[in-house]
């Protein structure tokens, strides 16, 4: 089961997370405020961002990724997939039930 790591501007993170859960693309989204320093168009930038840790399923991942890309305010959103090799069985069952992978 994948957890998806996404960074978003802090002002947009809550709406992004709510949309993904409401549309049943994610079972839950954890939000962690952070400060990011990065290179963009030749300059070094520093901004307040939010890290989103998005819980989804293997079957639902492609739809989730496409939807994030569609609604994310960045031209080049950070979308990274991490696959867990082990989770608590009850948690895995809950995640499977919460995500609608049928599309």
PDB file as gemmi writes it, atoms N, CA and C in Angstrom:
CRYST1    1.000    1.000    1.000  90.00  90.00  90.00 P 1                      
ATOM      1  N   UNK A   1       0.830  -1.185   0.000  1.00  0.00           N  
ATOM      2  CA  UNK A   1       0.000   0.000   0.000  1.00  0.00           C  
ATOM      3  C   UNK A   1       0.870   1.242   0.000  1.00  0.00           C  
ATOM      4  N   UNK A   2       0.551   2.200  -0.836  1.00  0.00           N  
ATOM      5  CA  UNK A   2       1.387   3.397  -0.906  1.00  0.00           C  
ATOM      6  C   UNK A   2       0.953   4.523   0.035  1.00  0.00           C  
ATOM      7  N   UNK A   3       1.966   5.230   0.491  1.00  0.00           N  
ATOM      8  CA  UNK A   3       1.785   6.545   1.083  1.00  0.00           C  
ATOM      9  C   UNK A   3       2.427   7.512   0.107  1.00  0.00           C  
ATOM     10  N   UNK A   4       1.743   8.588  -0.196  1.00  0.00           N  
ATOM     11  CA  UNK A   4       2.214   9.540  -1.193  1.00  0.00           C  
ATOM     12  C   UNK A   4       2.647  10.808  -0.482  1.00  0.00           C  
ATOM     13  N   UNK A   5       3.861  11.230  -0.768  1.00  0.00           N  
ATOM     14  CA  UNK A   5       4.463  12.429  -0.185  1.00  0.00           C  
ATOM     15  C   UNK A   5       4.275  13.565  -1.179  1.00  0.00           C  
ATOM     16  N   UNK A   6       3.594  14.616  -0.741  1.00  0.00           N  
ATOM     17  CA  UNK A   6       3.326  15.775  -1.592  1.00  0.00           C  
ATOM     18  C   UNK A   6       3.610  17.027  -0.782  1.00  0.00           C  
ATOM     19  N   UNK A   7       4.269  18.003  -1.393  1.00  0.00           N  
ATOM     20  CA  UNK A   7       4.395  19.309  -0.758  1.00  0.00           C  
ATOM     21  C   UNK A   7       3.457  20.274  -1.469  1.00  0.00           C  
ATOM     22  N   UNK A   8       2.907  21.195  -0.678  1.00  0.00           N  
ATOM     23  CA  UNK A   8       1.961  22.165  -1.230  1.00  0.00           C  
ATOM     24  C   UNK A   8       2.119  23.472  -0.482  1.00  0.00           C  
ATOM     25  N   UNK A   9       1.746  24.592  -1.116  1.00  0.00           N  
ATOM     26  CA  UNK A   9       1.746  25.846  -0.370  1.00  0.00           C  
ATOM     27  C   UNK A   9       0.788  25.711   0.816  1.00  0.00           C  
ATOM     28  N   UNK A  10       1.187  26.241   1.938  1.00  0.00           N  
ATOM     29  CA  UNK A  10       0.377  26.080   3.145  1.00  0.00           C  
ATOM     30  C   UNK A  10      -1.057  26.560   2.952  1.00  0.00           C  
ATOM     31  N   UNK A  11      -1.248  27.625   2.192  1.00  0.00           N  
ATOM     32  CA  UNK A  11      -2.587  28.177   1.973  1.00  0.00           C  
ATOM     33  C   UNK A  11      -3.491  27.231   1.189  1.00  0.00           C  
ATOM     34  N   UNK A  12      -2.923  26.298   0.430  1.00  0.00           N  
ATOM     35  CA  UNK A  12      -3.712  25.399  -0.410  1.00  0.00           C  
ATOM     36  C   UNK A  12      -3.812  23.985   0.146  1.00  0.00           C  
ATOM     37  N   UNK A  13      -3.011  23.647   1.142  1.00  0.00           N  
ATOM     38  CA  UNK A  13      -2.888  22.266   1.597  1.00  0.00           C  
ATOM     39  C   UNK A  13      -4.188  21.696   2.162  1.00  0.00           C  
ATOM     40  N   UNK A  14      -4.901  22.462   2.974  1.00  0.00           N  
ATOM     41  CA  UNK A  14      -6.142  21.949   3.572  1.00  0.00           C  
ATOM     42  C   UNK A  14      -7.177  21.612   2.511  1.00  0.00           C  
ATOM     43  N   UNK A  15      -7.338  22.486   1.523  1.00  0.00           N  
ATOM     44  CA  UNK A  15      -8.306  22.222   0.457  1.00  0.00           C  
ATOM     45  C   UNK A  15      -7.898  21.017  -0.376  1.00  0.00           C  
ATOM     46  N   UNK A  16      -6.618  20.897  -0.659  1.00  0.00           N  
ATOM     47  CA  UNK A  16      -6.120  19.762  -1.425  1.00  0.00           C  
ATOM     48  C   UNK A  16      -6.400  18.463  -0.675  1.00  0.00           C  
ATOM     49  N   UNK A  17      -6.074  18.435   0.606  1.00  0.00           N  
ATOM     50  CA  UNK A  17      -6.296  17.237   1.421  1.00  0.00           C  
ATOM     51  C   UNK A  17      -7.785  16.886   1.489  1.00  0.00           C  
ATOM     52  N   UNK A  18      -8.618  17.876   1.745  1.00  0.00           N  
ATOM     53  CA  UNK A  18     -10.056  17.620   1.853  1.00  0.00           C  
ATOM     54  C   UNK A  18     -10.630  17.083   0.549  1.00  0.00           C  
ATOM     55  N   UNK A  19     -10.213  17.633  -0.570  1.00  0.00           N  
ATOM     56  CA  UNK A  19     -10.702  17.164  -1.869  1.00  0.00           C  
ATOM     57  C   UNK A  19     -10.347  15.705  -2.089  1.00  0.00           C  
ATOM     58  N   UNK A  20      -9.117  15.323  -1.780  1.00  0.00           N  
ATOM     59  CA  UNK A  20      -8.677  13.945  -2.009  1.00  0.00           C  
ATOM     60  C   UNK A  20      -9.434  12.955  -1.137  1.00  0.00           C  
ATOM     61  N   UNK A  21      -9.728  13.333   0.101  1.00  0.00           N  
ATOM     62  CA  UNK A  21     -10.486  12.446   0.985  1.00  0.00           C  
ATOM     63  C   UNK A  21     -11.961  12.436   0.591  1.00  0.00           C  
ATOM     64  N   UNK A  22     -12.534  13.597   0.298  1.00  0.00           N  
ATOM     65  CA  UNK A  22     -13.943  13.659  -0.110  1.00  0.00           C  
ATOM     66  C   UNK A  22     -14.197  12.847  -1.368  1.00  0.00           C  
ATOM     67  N   UNK A  23     -13.254  12.865  -2.303  1.00  0.00           N  
ATOM     68  CA  UNK A  23     -13.415  12.127  -3.559  1.00  0.00           C  
ATOM     69  C   UNK A  23     -13.011  10.660  -3.424  1.00  0.00           C  
ATOM     70  N   UNK A  24     -12.679  10.241  -2.211  1.00  0.00           N  
ATOM     71  CA  UNK A  24     -12.310   8.861  -1.889  1.00  0.00           C  
ATOM     72  C   UNK A  24     -11.093   8.383  -2.667  1.00  0.00           C  
ATOM     73  N   UNK A  25     -10.203   9.320  -2.979  1.00  0.00           N  
ATOM     74  CA  UNK A  25      -8.919   8.979  -3.582  1.00  0.00           C  
ATOM     75  C   UNK A  25      -7.890   8.680  -2.500  1.00  0.00           C  
ATOM     76  N   UNK A  26      -8.143   9.159  -1.300  1.00  0.00           N  
ATOM     77  CA  UNK A  26      -7.266   8.949  -0.151  1.00  0.00           C  
ATOM     78  C   UNK A  26      -8.113   8.564   1.050  1.00  0.00           C  
ATOM     79  N   UNK A  27      -7.559   7.682   1.872  1.00  0.00           N  
ATOM     80  CA  UNK A  27      -8.238   7.316   3.114  1.00  0.00           C  
ATOM     81  C   UNK A  27      -8.045   8.406   4.152  1.00  0.00           C  
ATOM     82  N   UNK A  28      -6.853   8.995   4.177  1.00  0.00           N  
ATOM     83  CA  UNK A  28      -6.567  10.099   5.089  1.00  0.00           C  
ATOM     84  C   UNK A  28      -5.338  10.833   4.590  1.00  0.00           C  
ATOM     85  N   UNK A  29      -5.194  12.050   5.068  1.00  0.00           N  
ATOM     86  CA  UNK A  29      -4.044  12.879   4.709  1.00  0.00           C  
ATOM     87  C   UNK A  29      -3.513  13.510   5.990  1.00  0.00           C  
ATOM     88  N   UNK A  30      -2.239  13.282   6.273  1.00  0.00           N  
ATOM     89  CA  UNK A  30      -1.580  13.946   7.400  1.00  0.00           C  
ATOM     90  C   UNK A  30      -0.873  15.171   6.858  1.00  0.00           C  
ATOM     91  N   UNK A  31      -0.998  16.290   7.548  1.00  0.00           N  
ATOM     92  CA  UNK A  31      -0.388  17.552   7.120  1.00  0.00           C  
ATOM     93  C   UNK A  31       0.635  18.002   8.154  1.00  0.00           C  
ATOM     94  N   UNK A  32       1.833  18.302   7.678  1.00  0.00           N  
ATOM     95  CA  UNK A  32       2.923  18.741   8.545  1.00  0.00           C  
ATOM     96  C   UNK A  32       3.490  20.032   7.964  1.00  0.00           C  
ATOM     97  N   UNK A  33       3.424  21.109   8.725  1.00  0.00           N  
ATOM     98  CA  UNK A  33       3.972  22.379   8.258  1.00  0.00           C  
ATOM     99  C   UNK A  33       5.497  22.306   8.193  1.00  0.00           C  
ATOM    100  N   UNK A  34       6.068  22.951   7.199  1.00  0.00           N  
ATOM    101  CA  UNK A  34       7.517  22.965   7.046  1.00  0.00           C  
ATOM    102  C   UNK A  34       7.949  24.224   6.299  1.00  0.00           C  
ATOM    103  N   UNK A  35       9.228  24.448   6.284  1.00  0.00           N  
ATOM    104  CA  UNK A  35       9.830  25.504   5.471  1.00  0.00           C  
ATOM    105  C   UNK A  35      10.685  24.819   4.426  1.00  0.00           C  
ATOM    106  N   UNK A  36      10.477  25.136   3.171  1.00  0.00           N  
ATOM    107  CA  UNK A  36      11.214  24.510   2.086  1.00  0.00           C  
ATOM    108  C   UNK A  36      12.131  25.514   1.404  1.00  0.00           C  
ATOM    109  N   UNK A  37      13.334  25.086   1.128  1.00  0.00           N  
ATOM    110  CA  UNK A  37      14.294  25.869   0.353  1.00  0.00           C  
ATOM    111  C   UNK A  37      14.599  25.066  -0.893  1.00  0.00           C  
ATOM    112  N   UNK A  38      14.487  25.712  -2.052  1.00  0.00           N  
ATOM    113  CA  UNK A  38      14.601  24.996  -3.327  1.00  0.00           C  
ATOM    114  C   UNK A  38      15.059  25.953  -4.420  1.00  0.00           C  
ATOM    115  N   UNK A  39      15.512  25.376  -5.509  1.00  0.00           N  
ATOM    116  CA  UNK A  39      15.914  26.168  -6.669  1.00  0.00           C  
ATOM    117  C   UNK A  39      14.753  26.179  -7.657  1.00  0.00           C  
ATOM    118  N   UNK A  40      14.355  27.378  -8.095  1.00  0.00           N  
ATOM    119  CA  UNK A  40      13.275  27.518  -9.077  1.00  0.00           C  
ATOM    120  C   UNK A  40      13.653  28.607 -10.060  1.00  0.00           C  
ATOM    121  N   UNK A  41      13.692  28.245 -11.338  1.00  0.00           N  
ATOM    122  CA  UNK A  41      14.009  29.171 -12.419  1.00  0.00           C  
ATOM    123  C   UNK A  41      15.297  29.938 -12.141  1.00  0.00           C  
ATOM    124  N   UNK A  42      16.309  29.213 -11.631  1.00  0.00           N  
ATOM    125  CA  UNK A  42      17.625  29.788 -11.427  1.00  0.00           C  
ATOM    126  C   UNK A  42      17.844  30.488 -10.108  1.00  0.00           C  
ATOM    127  N   UNK A  43      16.795  30.682  -9.316  1.00  0.00           N  
ATOM    128  CA  UNK A  43      16.912  31.368  -8.035  1.00  0.00           C  
ATOM    129  C   UNK A  43      16.688  30.390  -6.885  1.00  0.00           C  
ATOM    130  N   UNK A  44      17.277  30.690  -5.738  1.00  0.00           N  
ATOM    131  CA  UNK A  44      17.017  29.924  -4.525  1.00  0.00           C  
ATOM    132  C   UNK A  44      15.857  30.599  -3.795  1.00  0.00           C  
ATOM    133  N   UNK A  45      14.825  29.825  -3.528  1.00  0.00           N  
ATOM    134  CA  UNK A  45      13.600  30.320  -2.900  1.00  0.00           C  
ATOM    135  C   UNK A  45      13.406  29.637  -1.550  1.00  0.00           C  
ATOM    136  N   UNK A  46      12.754  30.305  -0.628  1.00  0.00           N  
ATOM    137  CA  UNK A  46      12.352  29.721   0.647  1.00  0.00           C  
ATOM    138  C   UNK A  46      10.902  30.099   0.896  1.00  0.00           C  
ATOM    139  N   UNK A  47      10.079  29.084   1.170  1.00  0.00           N  
ATOM    140  CA  UNK A  47       8.646  29.317   1.364  1.00  0.00           C  
ATOM    141  C   UNK A  47       8.099  28.422   2.461  1.00  0.00           C  
ATOM    142  N   UNK A  48       7.023  28.865   3.065  1.00  0.00           N  
ATOM    143  CA  UNK A  48       6.260  28.010   3.971  1.00  0.00           C  
ATOM    144  C   UNK A  48       5.459  27.032   3.118  1.00  0.00           C  
ATOM    145  N   UNK A  49       5.581  25.769   3.439  1.00  0.00           N  
ATOM    146  CA  UNK A  49       4.838  24.735   2.738  1.00  0.00           C  
ATOM    147  C   UNK A  49       4.254  23.771   3.763  1.00  0.00           C  
ATOM    148  N   UNK A  50       3.444  22.865   3.264  1.00  0.00           N  
ATOM    149  CA  UNK A  50       2.905  21.788   4.074  1.00  0.00           C  
ATOM    150  C   UNK A  50       3.233  20.476   3.380  1.00  0.00           C  
ATOM    151  N   UNK A  51       3.751  19.545   4.151  1.00  0.00           N  
ATOM    152  CA  UNK A  51       3.976  18.187   3.660  1.00  0.00           C  
ATOM    153  C   UNK A  51       2.677  17.418   3.853  1.00  0.00           C  
ATOM    154  N   UNK A  52       2.185  16.817   2.801  1.00  0.00           N  
ATOM    155  CA  UNK A  52       1.001  15.966   2.873  1.00  0.00           C  
ATOM    156  C   UNK A  52       1.444  14.514   2.733  1.00  0.00           C  
ATOM    157  N   UNK A  53       1.092  13.697   3.711  1.00  0.00           N  
ATOM    158  CA  UNK A  53       1.334  12.259   3.662  1.00  0.00           C  
ATOM    159  C   UNK A  53      -0.024  11.614   3.409  1.00  0.00           C  
ATOM    160  N   UNK A  54      -0.206  11.134   2.189  1.00  0.00           N  
ATOM    161  CA  UNK A  54      -1.518  10.717   1.699  1.00  0.00           C  
ATOM    162  C   UNK A  54      -1.581   9.199   1.653  1.00  0.00           C  
ATOM    163  N   UNK A  55      -2.561   8.630   2.344  1.00  0.00           N  
ATOM    164  CA  UNK A  55      -2.737   7.181   2.399  1.00  0.00           C  
ATOM    165  C   UNK A  55      -3.719   6.769   1.324  1.00  0.00           C  
ATOM    166  N   UNK A  56      -3.279   5.886   0.417  1.00  0.00           N  
ATOM    167  CA  UNK A  56      -4.149   5.385  -0.638  1.00  0.00           C  
ATOM    168  C   UNK A  56      -3.880   3.895  -0.835  1.00  0.00           C  
ATOM    169  N   UNK A  57      -4.385   3.346  -1.923  1.00  0.00           N  
ATOM    170  CA  UNK A  57      -4.200   1.930  -2.225  1.00  0.00           C  
ATOM    171  C   UNK A  57      -3.431   1.790  -3.536  1.00  0.00           C  
ATOM    172  N   UNK A  58      -2.928   0.579  -3.789  1.00  0.00           N  
ATOM    173  CA  UNK A  58      -2.264   0.328  -5.070  1.00  0.00           C  
ATOM    174  C   UNK A  58      -3.219   0.605  -6.232  1.00  0.00           C  
ATOM    175  N   UNK A  59      -4.444   0.107  -6.100  1.00  0.00           N  
ATOM    176  CA  UNK A  59      -5.422   0.268  -7.180  1.00  0.00           C  
ATOM    177  C   UNK A  59      -5.839   1.724  -7.375  1.00  0.00           C  
ATOM    178  N   UNK A  60      -5.807   2.519  -6.318  1.00  0.00           N  
ATOM    179  CA  UNK A  60      -6.243   3.904  -6.414  1.00  0.00           C  
ATOM    180  C   UNK A  60      -5.137   4.897  -6.726  1.00  0.00           C  
ATOM    181  N   UNK A  61      -3.874   4.439  -6.736  1.00  0.00           N  
ATOM    182  CA  UNK A  61      -2.763   5.374  -6.853  1.00  0.00           C  
ATOM    183  C   UNK A  61      -2.791   6.204  -8.140  1.00  0.00           C  
ATOM    184  N   UNK A  62      -2.994   5.587  -9.278  1.00  0.00           N  
ATOM    185  CA  UNK A  62      -2.921   6.325 -10.550  1.00  0.00           C  
ATOM    186  C   UNK A  62      -3.957   7.449 -10.610  1.00  0.00           C  
ATOM    187  N   UNK A  63      -5.175   7.171 -10.147  1.00  0.00           N  
ATOM    188  CA  UNK A  63      -6.213   8.211 -10.129  1.00  0.00           C  
ATOM    189  C   UNK A  63      -5.845   9.325  -9.161  1.00  0.00           C  
ATOM    190  N   UNK A  64      -5.282   8.957  -8.004  1.00  0.00           N  
ATOM    191  CA  UNK A  64      -4.844   9.951  -7.025  1.00  0.00           C  
ATOM    192  C   UNK A  64      -3.773  10.850  -7.622  1.00  0.00           C  
ATOM    193  N   UNK A  65      -2.760  10.250  -8.222  1.00  0.00           N  
ATOM    194  CA  UNK A  65      -1.669  11.032  -8.807  1.00  0.00           C  
ATOM    195  C   UNK A  65      -2.192  11.991  -9.878  1.00  0.00           C  
ATOM    196  N   UNK A  66      -3.068  11.501 -10.744  1.00  0.00           N  
ATOM    197  CA  UNK A  66      -3.619  12.350 -11.810  1.00  0.00           C  
ATOM    198  C   UNK A  66      -4.427  13.510 -11.232  1.00  0.00           C  
ATOM    199  N   UNK A  67      -5.186  13.236 -10.178  1.00  0.00           N  
ATOM    200  CA  UNK A  67      -6.014  14.291  -9.573  1.00  0.00           C  
ATOM    201  C   UNK A  67      -5.154  15.336  -8.869  1.00  0.00           C  
ATOM    202  N   UNK A  68      -4.107  14.891  -8.167  1.00  0.00           N  
ATOM    203  CA  UNK A  68      -3.197  15.852  -7.542  1.00  0.00           C  
ATOM    204  C   UNK A  68      -2.594  16.745  -8.617  1.00  0.00           C  
ATOM    205  N   UNK A  69      -2.113  16.148  -9.686  1.00  0.00           N  
ATOM    206  CA  UNK A  69      -1.501  16.923 -10.765  1.00  0.00           C  
ATOM    207  C   UNK A  69      -2.496  17.924 -11.347  1.00  0.00           C  
ATOM    208  N   UNK A  70      -3.759  17.537 -11.418  1.00  0.00           N  
ATOM    209  CA  UNK A  70      -4.802  18.403 -11.979  1.00  0.00           C  
ATOM    210  C   UNK A  70      -5.118  19.600 -11.079  1.00  0.00           C  
ATOM    211  N   UNK A  71      -5.193  19.404  -9.767  1.00  0.00           N  
ATOM    212  CA  UNK A  71      -5.676  20.465  -8.877  1.00  0.00           C  
ATOM    213  C   UNK A  71      -4.577  21.161  -8.081  1.00  0.00           C  
ATOM    214  N   UNK A  72      -3.370  20.669  -8.149  1.00  0.00           N  
ATOM    215  CA  UNK A  72      -2.267  21.262  -7.378  1.00  0.00           C  
ATOM    216  C   UNK A  72      -1.910  22.622  -7.969  1.00  0.00           C  
ATOM    217  N   UNK A  73      -1.649  23.619  -7.129  1.00  0.00           N  
ATOM    218  CA  UNK A  73      -1.356  24.956  -7.661  1.00  0.00           C  
ATOM    219  C   UNK A  73       0.035  25.108  -8.280  1.00  0.00           C  
ATOM    220  N   UNK A  74       0.942  24.183  -8.046  1.00  0.00           N  
ATOM    221  CA  UNK A  74       2.288  24.294  -8.621  1.00  0.00           C  
ATOM    222  C   UNK A  74       2.322  23.769 -10.051  1.00  0.00           C  
ATOM    223  N   UNK A  75       3.175  24.361 -10.877  1.00  0.00           N  
ATOM    224  CA  UNK A  75       3.408  23.857 -12.227  1.00  0.00           C  
ATOM    225  C   UNK A  75       4.081  22.493 -12.188  1.00  0.00           C  
ATOM    226  N   UNK A  76       4.945  22.286 -11.197  1.00  0.00           N  
ATOM    227  CA  UNK A  76       5.693  21.042 -11.052  1.00  0.00           C  
ATOM    228  C   UNK A  76       5.519  20.540  -9.612  1.00  0.00           C  
ATOM    229  N   UNK A  77       4.395  19.886  -9.317  1.00  0.00           N  
ATOM    230  CA  UNK A  77       4.191  19.431  -7.942  1.00  0.00           C  
ATOM    231  C   UNK A  77       5.104  18.254  -7.588  1.00  0.00           C  
ATOM    232  N   UNK A  78       5.534  18.227  -6.339  1.00  0.00           N  
ATOM    233  CA  UNK A  78       6.294  17.095  -5.812  1.00  0.00           C  
ATOM    234  C   UNK A  78       5.282  16.001  -5.462  1.00  0.00           C  
ATOM    235  N   UNK A  79       5.347  14.894  -6.183  1.00  0.00           N  
ATOM    236  CA  UNK A  79       4.489  13.738  -5.902  1.00  0.00           C  
ATOM    237  C   UNK A  79       5.414  12.529  -5.868  1.00  0.00           C  
ATOM    238  N   UNK A  80       5.616  11.968  -4.673  1.00  0.00           N  
ATOM    239  CA  UNK A  80       6.515  10.825  -4.515  1.00  0.00           C  
ATOM    240  C   UNK A  80       5.766   9.691  -3.840  1.00  0.00           C  
ATOM    241  N   UNK A  81       5.904   8.514  -4.384  1.00  0.00           N  
ATOM    242  CA  UNK A  81       5.221   7.329  -3.842  1.00  0.00           C  
ATOM    243  C   UNK A  81       6.187   6.512  -2.997  1.00  0.00           C  
ATOM    244  N   UNK A  82       5.735   6.183  -1.787  1.00  0.00           N  
ATOM    245  CA  UNK A  82       6.468   5.290  -0.900  1.00  0.00           C  
ATOM    246  C   UNK A  82       5.595   4.068  -0.654  1.00  0.00           C  
ATOM    247  N   UNK A  83       6.131   2.895  -0.910  1.00  0.00           N  
ATOM    248  CA  UNK A  83       5.362   1.672  -0.697  1.00  0.00           C  
ATOM    249  C   UNK A  83       5.762   1.019   0.611  1.00  0.00           C  
ATOM    250  N   UNK A  84       4.780   0.834   1.483  1.00  0.00           N  
ATOM    251  CA  UNK A  84       5.036   0.163   2.747  1.00  0.00           C  
ATOM    252  C   UNK A  84       5.138  -1.332   2.504  1.00  0.00           C  
ATOM    253  N   UNK A  85       6.012  -1.956   3.221  1.00  0.00           N  
ATOM    254  CA  UNK A  85       6.099  -3.407   3.135  1.00  0.00           C  
ATOM    255  C   UNK A  85       5.310  -4.074   4.251  1.00  0.00           C  
ATOM    256  N   UNK A  86       4.926  -3.281   5.251  1.00  0.00           N  
ATOM    257  CA  UNK A  86       4.195  -3.844   6.373  1.00  0.00           C  
ATOM    258  C   UNK A  86       3.358  -2.760   7.036  1.00  0.00           C  
ATOM    259  N   UNK A  87       2.095  -3.056   7.276  1.00  0.00           N  
ATOM    260  CA  UNK A  87       1.224  -2.176   8.056  1.00  0.00           C  
ATOM    261  C   UNK A  87       0.382  -3.053   8.966  1.00  0.00           C  
ATOM    262  N   UNK A  88      -0.172  -2.459   9.993  1.00  0.00           N  
ATOM    263  CA  UNK A  88      -1.108  -3.158  10.854  1.00  0.00           C  
ATOM    264  C   UNK A  88      -2.283  -3.626   9.996  1.00  0.00           C  
ATOM    265  N   UNK A  89      -2.664  -4.894  10.104  1.00  0.00           N  
ATOM    266  CA  UNK A  89      -3.717  -5.442   9.255  1.00  0.00           C  
ATOM    267  C   UNK A  89      -5.010  -4.625   9.327  1.00  0.00           C  
ATOM    268  N   UNK A  90      -5.398  -4.199  10.519  1.00  0.00           N  
ATOM    269  CA  UNK A  90      -6.639  -3.421  10.663  1.00  0.00           C  
ATOM    270  C   UNK A  90      -6.534  -2.090   9.927  1.00  0.00           C  
ATOM    271  N   UNK A  91      -5.349  -1.488   9.960  1.00  0.00           N  
ATOM    272  CA  UNK A  91      -5.153  -0.229   9.246  1.00  0.00           C  
ATOM    273  C   UNK A  91      -5.258  -0.455   7.738  1.00  0.00           C  
ATOM    274  N   UNK A  92      -4.625  -1.500   7.245  1.00  0.00           N  
ATOM    275  CA  UNK A  92      -4.702  -1.807   5.818  1.00  0.00           C  
ATOM    276  C   UNK A  92      -6.125  -2.060   5.357  1.00  0.00           C  
ATOM    277  N   UNK A  93      -6.897  -2.777   6.161  1.00  0.00           N  
ATOM    278  CA  UNK A  93      -8.291  -3.049   5.814  1.00  0.00           C  
ATOM    279  C   UNK A  93      -9.104  -1.761   5.807  1.00  0.00           C  
ATOM    280  N   UNK A  94      -8.861  -0.891   6.797  1.00  0.00           N  
ATOM    281  CA  UNK A  94      -9.561   0.401   6.838  1.00  0.00           C  
ATOM    282  C   UNK A  94      -9.227   1.232   5.606  1.00  0.00           C  
ATOM    283  N   UNK A  95      -7.932   1.294   5.242  1.00  0.00           N  
ATOM    284  CA  UNK A  95      -7.517   2.071   4.074  1.00  0.00           C  
ATOM    285  C   UNK A  95      -8.183   1.531   2.816  1.00  0.00           C  
ATOM    286  N   UNK A  96      -8.202   0.209   2.647  1.00  0.00           N  
ATOM    287  CA  UNK A  96      -8.847  -0.386   1.471  1.00  0.00           C  
ATOM    288  C   UNK A  96     -10.326  -0.005   1.397  1.00  0.00           C  
ATOM    289  N   UNK A  97     -10.981   0.008   2.541  1.00  0.00           N  
ATOM    290  CA  UNK A  97     -12.405   0.325   2.573  1.00  0.00           C  
ATOM    291  C   UNK A  97     -12.665   1.806   2.297  1.00  0.00           C  
ATOM    292  N   UNK A  98     -11.740   2.672   2.729  1.00  0.00           N  
ATOM    293  CA  UNK A  98     -11.958   4.120   2.615  1.00  0.00           C  
ATOM    294  C   UNK A  98     -11.668   4.672   1.220  1.00  0.00           C  
ATOM    295  N   UNK A  99     -10.854   3.976   0.439  1.00  0.00           N  
ATOM    296  CA  UNK A  99     -10.488   4.451  -0.894  1.00  0.00           C  
ATOM    297  C   UNK A  99     -11.324   3.724  -1.931  1.00  0.00           C  
ATOM    298  N   UNK A 100     -11.956   4.480  -2.810  1.00  0.00           N  
ATOM    299  CA  UNK A 100     -12.757   3.918  -3.900  1.00  0.00           C  
ATOM    300  C   UNK A 100     -11.866   3.781  -5.120  1.00  0.00           C  
ATOM    301  N   UNK A 101     -11.334   2.606  -5.333  1.00  0.00           N  
ATOM    302  CA  UNK A 101     -10.416   2.386  -6.442  1.00  0.00           C  
ATOM    303  C   UNK A 101     -11.128   2.069  -7.741  1.00  0.00           C  
ATOM    304  N   UNK A 102     -12.448   2.000  -7.725  1.00  0.00           N  
ATOM    305  CA  UNK A 102     -13.185   1.614  -8.930  1.00  0.00           C  
ATOM    306  C   UNK A 102     -13.218   2.710  -9.976  1.00  0.00           C  
ATOM    307  N   UNK A 103     -13.053   3.950  -9.544  1.00  0.00           N  
ATOM    308  CA  UNK A 103     -12.991   5.072 -10.480  1.00  0.00           C  
ATOM    309  C   UNK A 103     -14.302   5.369 -11.064  1.00  0.00           C  
TER     310      UNK A 103                                                      
END                                                                             
